Amino acid sequence: MAKRINGIQQLGVGVTDVQTAFKWYRDHFGMDIRMFEEAAMAELMLHHTEGEPRERHAILALNLEGGGGFEIWQHTGKTPAEPNFQLQLGDWGINIGKLKSADLHKAFHQFSELKLDLLTPITKDPSGTEHFYLKDLYGNIWEVVADDFVLFKQKALTGGILGVVIGVKEMEESLKIYRDILGYDQVVYDLSGKFADWEGLPGSGHVCRRMLLKHSQKYNGSFSPLFGHSTLELVHVLDREPRDIYEGRIWGDPGFIHLCYDINGIEELREEVKQKGFPFTVDSALAMDTFDMGEAAGNFAYIQAPEGTLLEFVETHKIPLVKKIGWFLNLQKRGEKPLPKWMFKLFGVMRVK
């Protein structure tokens, strides 16, 4: 089996209070489908947690409008460590989460009415796409992007994850992962300078090289109808020395902790990334046949990009469809073809109001 990327499964968001965060993201971003929730020990992440297993509480939340989910993640065995400096555009790692919106102007108006921390007005990116930026209750920056992809129309005015903005050290080095491994092979724009649509964001006054990437291939995995397409935006600051966003901190501390892709062919991926110089730093398949998360199961692995960004890959084996009656979907038996739309609608029974 060849390795295949099926879309962004979720963006990991480290927080100080997982329940408060889940409520905020439900209320404002429509992330109200609780696919799983688990309090456990993160025993396999030692490479990224100073060699110690860490107690944590995590919730995987989805939005049936479509797009990737949020893995809301809180350290419970230690006090979550906030960054000790002001993060700026282009600092190394995931700077911004991108959210889809099929009604951008209505979303902006509603967020204004709610007095959320809007950082910019509605502007256009260099490709002409409308967007705006805001901060959440923890100071994470989100970009809401006009996008007409909708799986099921919801009351929320944003969908799920479209992609992220990543600060890189050297563009060509990072493209060895984002283009050559993840397959973002189409350049929407590649420009250098100062950008008016960023005015209001920390670090927006600096000169940057800015590249937006997308896939030429359509995703075709079991969950691809839910995840939809995705984009990555890479930022290389040219007139200052950036800092690592997790300088002095560990994976799981507050901020954007990883970007996760749903895949098939994790064994083939293991060989590919090893040959290309980015071997797995975490590999659950070496410890067990399938990693059991209580309500879901599968294999997962991580690689680390040259600038430090952690990228997770999940090959899903089991997910809950209707928990109350014990109906779980075994994807190992079913195969890899896209799930029918009605099956995603069943996720609605896991909605939290």
LINVENCOR-V954975 format. One record per residue. RES is the residue in three letters. SS is DSSP state (@ for helix, = for strand, . for the rest). BURIAL is I if it has 24 or more other C-alpha atoms within 12 Angstrom, else O. Layout:
{{RES,SS,BURIAL} {RES,SS,BURIAL}}
//
This chain:
{{MET,.,O} {ALA,.,O} {LYS,.,I} {ARG,=,I} {ILE,=,I} {ASN,=,I} {GLY,=,I} {ILE,=,I} {GLN,=,I} {GLN,=,I} {LEU,=,I} {GLY,=,I} {VAL,=,I} {GLY,=,I} {VAL,.,I} {THR,.,I} {ASP,.,I} {VAL,@,I} {GLN,@,I} {THR,@,O} {ALA,@,I} {PHE,@,I} {LYS,@,I} {TRP,@,I} {TYR,@,I} {ARG,@,I} {ASP,@,I} {HIS,@,I} {PHE,@,I} {GLY,.,I} {MET,.,I} {ASP,.,I} {ILE,=,I} {ARG,=,I} {MET,=,I} {PHE,=,I} {GLU,=,I} {GLU,=,I} {ALA,=,O} {ALA,=,O} {MET,=,O} {ALA,=,I} {GLU,.,O} {LEU,.,I} {MET,.,I} {LEU,@,O} {HIS,@,O} {HIS,@,I} {THR,.,I} {GLU,.,O} {GLY,.,O} {GLU,.,O} {PRO,.,O} {ARG,=,I} {GLU,=,I} {ARG,=,I} {HIS,=,I} {ALA,=,I} {ILE,=,I} {LEU,=,I} {ALA,=,I} {LEU,=,I} {ASN,.,I} {LEU,.,I} {GLU,.,I} {GLY,.,I} {GLY,.,I} {GLY,=,I} {GLY,=,I} {PHE,=,I} {GLU,=,I} {ILE,=,I} {TRP,=,I} {GLN,=,I} {HIS,=,I} {THR,.,I} {GLY,.,O} {LYS,.,O} {THR,.,O} {PRO,.,I} {ALA,.,I} {GLU,.,I} {PRO,.,I} {ASN,.,O} {PHE,.,O} {GLN,.,O} {LEU,.,I} {GLN,.,I} {LEU,.,I} {GLY,.,I} {ASP,.,I} {TRP,=,I} {GLY,=,I} {ILE,=,I} {ASN,=,I} {ILE,=,I} {GLY,=,I} {LYS,=,I} {LEU,=,I} {LYS,=,I} {SER,=,I} {ALA,.,I} {ASP,.,I} {LEU,@,I} {HIS,@,O} {LYS,@,O} {ALA,@,I} {PHE,@,I} {HIS,@,O} {GLN,@,O} {PHE,@,I} {SER,@,O} {GLU,@,O} {LEU,.,O} {LYS,.,O} {LEU,.,I} {ASP,=,I} {LEU,=,I} {LEU,.,I} {THR,.,I} {PRO,.,I} {ILE,.,I} {THR,=,I} {LYS,=,O} {ASP,.,I} {PRO,.,O} {SER,.,O} {GLY,.,O} {THR,.,O} {GLU,=,I} {HIS,=,I} {PHE,=,I} {TYR,=,I} {LEU,=,I} {LYS,=,I} {ASP,.,I} {LEU,.,I} {TYR,.,I} {GLY,.,I} {ASN,.,I} {ILE,=,I} {TRP,=,I} {GLU,=,I} {VAL,=,I} {VAL,=,I} {ALA,=,I} {ASP,.,I} {ASP,.,I} {PHE,.,I} {VAL,.,I} {LEU,.,I} {PHE,.,I} {LYS,.,O} {GLN,.,I} {LYS,.,I} {ALA,.,I} {LEU,.,I} {THR,.,I} {GLY,.,I} {GLY,.,I} {ILE,=,I} {LEU,=,I} {GLY,=,I} {VAL,=,I} {VAL,=,I} {ILE,=,I} {GLY,=,I} {VAL,.,I} {LYS,.,I} {GLU,.,I} {MET,@,I} {GLU,@,O} {GLU,@,O} {SER,@,I} {LEU,@,I} {LYS,@,I} {ILE,@,I} {TYR,@,I} {ARG,.,I} {ASP,.,O} {ILE,.,I} {LEU,.,I} {GLY,.,I} {TYR,.,I} {ASP,.,O} {GLN,=,O} {VAL,=,O} {VAL,=,O} {TYR,=,O} {ASP,=,O} {LEU,=,O} {SER,=,O} {GLY,=,O} {LYS,.,I} {PHE,.,I} {ALA,@,O} {ASP,@,I} {TRP,@,I} {GLU,.,O} {GLY,.,I} {LEU,.,I} {PRO,.,I} {GLY,.,I} {SER,.,I} {GLY,.,O} {HIS,.,I} {VAL,.,O} {CYS,=,I} {ARG,=,I} {ARG,=,I} {MET,=,I} {LEU,=,I} {LEU,=,I} {LYS,=,I} {HIS,.,I} {SER,.,O} {GLN,.,O} {LYS,.,O} {TYR,.,I} {ASN,.,I} {GLY,.,I} {SER,.,I} {PHE,.,I} {SER,@,I} {PRO,@,I} {LEU,@,I} {PHE,@,I} {GLY,.,I} {HIS,.,I} {SER,.,I} {THR,=,I} {LEU,=,I} {GLU,=,I} {LEU,=,I} {VAL,=,I} {HIS,=,I} {VAL,=,I} {LEU,.,I} {ASP,.,O} {ARG,.,O} {GLU,.,O} {PRO,.,I} {ARG,.,I} {ASP,=,I} {ILE,.,I} {TYR,.,I} {GLU,.,O} {GLY,.,O} {ARG,.,I} {ILE,.,I} {TRP,.,I} {GLY,.,I} {ASP,.,I} {PRO,.,I} {GLY,=,I} {PHE,=,I} {ILE,=,I} {HIS,=,I} {LEU,=,I} {CYS,=,I} {TYR,=,I} {ASP,=,I} {ILE,=,I} {ASN,=,I} {GLY,.,I} {ILE,@,I} {GLU,@,I} {GLU,@,O} {LEU,@,I} {ARG,@,I} {GLU,@,O} {GLU,@,I} {VAL,@,I} {LYS,@,O} {GLN,@,O} {LYS,.,O} {GLY,.,O} {PHE,.,I} {PRO,.,O} {PHE,.,I} {THR,.,I} {VAL,=,I} {ASP,=,I} {SER,@,I} {ALA,@,I} {LEU,@,O} {ALA,.,O} {MET,.,O} {ASP,.,O} {THR,.,I} {PHE,=,I} {ASP,=,O} {MET,.,I} {GLY,.,O} {GLU,.,I} {ALA,.,I} {ALA,=,I} {GLY,=,I} {ASN,=,I} {PHE,=,I} {ALA,=,I} {TYR,=,I} {ILE,=,I} {GLN,=,I} {ALA,.,I} {PRO,.,I} {GLU,.,I} {GLY,.,I} {THR,.,I} {LEU,=,I} {LEU,=,I} {GLU,=,I} {PHE,=,I} {VAL,=,I} {GLU,=,I} {THR,=,I} {HIS,=,I} {LYS,=,I} {ILE,=,I} {PRO,=,I} {LEU,=,I} {VAL,=,O} {LYS,@,O} {LYS,@,O} {ILE,@,O} {GLY,.,O} {TRP,=,O} {PHE,=,I} {LEU,=,I} {ASN,=,O} {LEU,@,I} {GLN,@,O} {LYS,@,O} {ARG,@,O} {GLY,.,O} {GLU,.,I} {LYS,.,O} {PRO,.,I} {LEU,.,I} {PRO,.,O} {LYS,@,O} {TRP,@,O} {MET,@,I} {PHE,@,I} {LYS,@,I} {LEU,@,I} {PHE,@,I} {GLY,@,I} {VAL,@,O} {MET,@,I} {ARG,=,I} {VAL,.,O} {LYS,.,O}}
//
